[in-house]
Amino acid sequence: MTPVRVLIADDQALFREGLRTLLSTRAEVTVVAEAANGTEAVEKASRLRPDVVLMDLRMPVLDGIQATARIRAAFPSIPVIVLTTFDDDASLFGALRAGASGYLLKDVSSDTLVSAILAAARGESFLQSSVTGKVVAEFARLLDAGARPRAEALILSISAREREILGMLAEGASNKEIADRLGLADGTVKNHITNIFAKLDVRDRTQAALRARDLGLVSLKPA
């Protein structure tokens, strides 16, 4: 498998060095460049065309939200994952409006980070479970207060990959069976299921399947 080419944009040199070192241990990814501010990130994205950009938000010269917007406008095929310490609404929704494909906090595990990078490279979105609820709530707030618009908002928040996995959950498939059928790592499937549970506000697979049925995302076969 060809490694996913990553550009790291963060104003803290020590963090960039640590992140590069961490990612260098993973065969699935390779760091092609670093940027210390948003302007450098835009320039290097333009010149190097990485597969994925990891973007800090609070940087000098040009902040991460503006840099994300410029990269996405000029190069729509380059996904940007925000990697930050801030989970306030202004940062989260500002980044998503700018076109970020993912939003992670810096305390995320290395496995989750790599899963997010690989998902972004495949054209998928990836939100850390701790911020997913905010996204669903915002969808609901922007629409009417009735039950149908709220359901529509929730449906919109479920990605195509998550719908596939939901369908397999409804069939009773295990994580390993799902991973084998979709060609994914077990950890990637686990992360998707965690996100699904958070979005649907459920605690287990049965509740997820029933909620998905109520939303019309899957059809459950009688036992």
Order of alpha helices (4+ residues) and beta strands (2+ residues): beta-alpha-beta-alpha-beta-alpha-beta-alpha-beta-alpha-beta-alpha-alpha-alpha-alpha-alpha-alpha
